[in-house]
């Protein structure tokens, strides 16, 4: 049976690989984008996935977007919360609006989308949610404080939600990527990049496709006994 997958932030480097991974498995895939219409349209044309534009920090837009997907496809079987953003800034220079913006992009978006989708899953008493975190929220790294704080919050969100939704047959896990070749990985300065690779057991940055494959596994029946976990895909740090 074909499943419907919703991937937030699908037009970025990691998001697009997640979309491709599910499309290769024959799933029906919807993904969101906000500003990058060109890459979103190109990905939709390449994969056959359907793009939906929405500001995921806006509850009304999220509700409308999820409603459109449900009207079109009937149900949402898997949600991948991948949308997020960062900002390179020393802690002393972070303004209140910077803090709100980064936590909003990484945590509020996850809350708003999951709240809408979970209602569909609870009603069916089945579903899978995979949240995309970051090693920045789990290790002592030289990263922006507000970004690390937001990514650390994803772990708590995952654990509490997994406990609450377990009674409805919904599994919730998070995937924690380390340094990747593309996406935000391109913003890492050479000094920090070198330090990471020095301590990384595999001695190289990861590929977005490698993370996407783990996400697809967690969303599959083969992972039916995996719940409330932070799965690290970091090369061994």
ZIVEN-V37022 format. One record per backbone hydrogen bond with DSSP energy under -1.0 kcal/mol. NH is the residue of the N-H (numbers start at 1). CO is the residue of the C=O. If there is no record, write none. Layout:
nh->NH co->CO
nh->NH co->CO
This chain:
nh->5 co->28
nh->6 co->78
nh->7 co->30
nh->8 co->80
nh->10 co->32
nh->16 co->12
nh->17 co->13
nh->18 co->14
nh->19 co->15
nh->20 co->16
nh->21 co->17
nh->22 co->18
nh->23 co->19
nh->24 co->20
nh->26 co->23
nh->27 co->22
nh->28 co->3
nh->30 co->5
nh->31 co->50
nh->32 co->7
nh->33 co->52
nh->37 co->35
nh->40 co->36
nh->41 co->37
nh->42 co->38
nh->43 co->39
nh->44 co->40
nh->45 co->41
nh->46 co->42
nh->47 co->43
nh->48 co->44
nh->50 co->29
nh->52 co->31
nh->54 co->33
nh->58 co->55
nh->62 co->58
nh->63 co->59
nh->64 co->60
nh->65 co->61
nh->66 co->62
nh->67 co->63
nh->68 co->64
nh->69 co->65
nh->70 co->66
nh->71 co->67
nh->72 co->68
nh->73 co->69
nh->74 co->70
nh->77 co->4
nh->78 co->4
nh->79 co->128
nh->80 co->6
nh->81 co->130
nh->82 co->80
nh->93 co->90
nh->94 co->91
nh->99 co->95
nh->100 co->96
nh->101 co->97
nh->102 co->98
nh->103 co->99
nh->104 co->100
nh->105 co->101
nh->106 co->102
nh->107 co->103
nh->108 co->103
nh->109 co->104
nh->111 co->107
nh->112 co->108
nh->113 co->109
nh->114 co->110
nh->115 co->111
nh->116 co->112
nh->117 co->113
nh->118 co->114
nh->121 co->117
nh->122 co->118
nh->123 co->119
nh->124 co->120
nh->125 co->121
nh->126 co->121
nh->128 co->77
nh->129 co->171
nh->130 co->79
nh->131 co->173
nh->132 co->81
nh->133 co->175
nh->135 co->177
nh->137 co->134
nh->138 co->135
nh->139 co->135
nh->141 co->139
nh->143 co->141
nh->148 co->144
nh->149 co->145
nh->150 co->146
nh->151 co->147
nh->152 co->148
nh->153 co->149
nh->157 co->153
nh->158 co->154
nh->159 co->155
nh->160 co->156
nh->161 co->157
nh->162 co->158
nh->163 co->159
nh->164 co->160
nh->165 co->161
nh->166 co->162
nh->168 co->165
nh->169 co->166
nh->170 co->165
nh->171 co->127
nh->173 co->129
nh->174 co->229
nh->175 co->131
nh->176 co->231
nh->178 co->233
nh->181 co->206
nh->185 co->182
nh->186 co->183
nh->187 co->184
nh->188 co->185
nh->193 co->189
nh->194 co->190
nh->195 co->191
nh->196 co->192
nh->197 co->193
nh->198 co->194
nh->199 co->195
nh->200 co->196
nh->201 co->236
nh->202 co->235
nh->206 co->179
nh->211 co->207
nh->212 co->208
nh->213 co->209
nh->214 co->210
nh->215 co->211
nh->216 co->212
nh->217 co->213
nh->218 co->214
nh->219 co->215
nh->220 co->217
nh->223 co->220
nh->224 co->221
nh->226 co->223
nh->228 co->172
nh->231 co->174
nh->233 co->176
